[in-house]
Amino acid sequence: MSGLVLKLAPGERVVINGALLENGDKPSSLRVADGNARVLRCRDALKPDEVNTPVKQVYYAIQLLITGDLKEDDVLPAIRKECDSLEDVFETVNPKMIRVLKDMIDRGNYYSALCHLRQVLVLEAELFAHGAPKAKVA
């Protein structure tokens, strides 16, 4: 059996292809067999007021693609452009990090892109903590 396996806590919510699903009273697992399904764990979702860095901006845009609030044709060019800028910033940290992200986005694998971006968020926070100037969020 292949596919994405989500382990859900009691009452945990997840969005799949724009539909909000809520787990019952007991822990459970859910296998998403469709590789093209758009999945977002609600616990991983950013709130609009948390979008205050370039990496969070990309994360949030992908999140809105998953929920169906944004359309690919409208937002993917902007995401790709922002990823090009991020590639310049993170080149010295890990030359492949943003290229891997861009490949996931190009394949439409948005859940994996969000998981990957969580690692990038940690590095971005470290850069800001070490005195790197905060880039403007477009």
JOLIN-V179643 format. One record per residue. N is the residue number from 0. RES is the residue in one letter. OMEGA is omega in whole degrees, -180 to 180 (none if undefined). Layout:
n:N res:RES omega:OMEGA
n:N res:RES omega:OMEGA
//
This chain:
n:0 res:M omega:177
n:1 res:S omega:-180
n:2 res:G omega:-180
n:3 res:L omega:177
n:4 res:V omega:178
n:5 res:L omega:174
n:6 res:K omega:-174
n:7 res:L omega:175
n:8 res:A omega:177
n:9 res:P omega:178
n:10 res:G omega:-179
n:11 res:E omega:-179
n:12 res:R omega:178
n:13 res:V omega:175
n:14 res:V omega:176
n:15 res:I omega:-178
n:16 res:N omega:176
n:17 res:G omega:180
n:18 res:A omega:178
n:19 res:L omega:178
n:20 res:L omega:179
n:21 res:E omega:178
n:22 res:N omega:179
n:23 res:G omega:-174
n:24 res:D omega:-176
n:25 res:K omega:174
n:26 res:P omega:179
n:27 res:S omega:175
n:28 res:S omega:179
n:29 res:L omega:177
n:30 res:R omega:177
n:31 res:V omega:-173
n:32 res:A omega:-179
n:33 res:D omega:-180
n:34 res:G omega:-180
n:35 res:N omega:-180
n:36 res:A omega:178
n:37 res:R omega:-172
n:38 res:V omega:175
n:39 res:L omega:171
n:40 res:R omega:-178
n:41 res:C omega:178
n:42 res:R omega:179
n:43 res:D omega:-175
n:44 res:A omega:173
n:45 res:L omega:173
n:46 res:K omega:-177
n:47 res:P omega:-178
n:48 res:D omega:177
n:49 res:E omega:-176
n:50 res:V omega:-174
n:51 res:N omega:177
n:52 res:T omega:179
n:53 res:P omega:-180
n:54 res:V omega:177
n:55 res:K omega:178
n:56 res:Q omega:177
n:57 res:V omega:179
n:58 res:Y omega:-177
n:59 res:Y omega:179
n:60 res:A omega:178
n:61 res:I omega:177
n:62 res:Q omega:-179
n:63 res:L omega:172
n:64 res:L omega:-178
n:65 res:I omega:-178
n:66 res:T omega:180
n:67 res:G omega:179
n:68 res:D omega:175
n:69 res:L omega:179
n:70 res:K omega:-178
n:71 res:E omega:-177
n:72 res:D omega:-178
n:73 res:D omega:-169
n:74 res:V omega:-176
n:75 res:L omega:177
n:76 res:P omega:179
n:77 res:A omega:178
n:78 res:I omega:179
n:79 res:R omega:179
n:80 res:K omega:179
n:81 res:E omega:177
n:82 res:C omega:176
n:83 res:D omega:178
n:84 res:S omega:179
n:85 res:L omega:180
n:86 res:E omega:177
n:87 res:D omega:-177
n:88 res:V omega:-173
n:89 res:F omega:-180
n:90 res:E omega:-178
n:91 res:T omega:180
n:92 res:V omega:-180
n:93 res:N omega:-174
n:94 res:P omega:-177
n:95 res:K omega:-171
n:96 res:M omega:-176
n:97 res:I omega:175
n:98 res:R omega:177
n:99 res:V omega:178
n:100 res:L omega:-179
n:101 res:K omega:177
n:102 res:D omega:178
n:103 res:M omega:-180
n:104 res:I omega:-180
n:105 res:D omega:178
n:106 res:R omega:-178
n:107 res:G omega:-179
n:108 res:N omega:-171
n:109 res:Y omega:178
n:110 res:Y omega:178
n:111 res:S omega:179
n:112 res:A omega:178
n:113 res:L omega:178
n:114 res:C omega:179
n:115 res:H omega:-179
n:116 res:L omega:178
n:117 res:R omega:176
n:118 res:Q omega:180
n:119 res:V omega:178
n:120 res:L omega:179
n:121 res:V omega:179
n:122 res:L omega:178
n:123 res:E omega:179
n:124 res:A omega:178
n:125 res:E omega:178
n:126 res:L omega:179
n:127 res:F omega:180
n:128 res:A omega:-180
n:129 res:H omega:172
n:130 res:G omega:176
n:131 res:A omega:-180
n:132 res:P omega:-180
n:133 res:K omega:179
n:134 res:A omega:179
n:135 res:K omega:174
n:136 res:V omega:-178
n:137 res:A omega:none
//
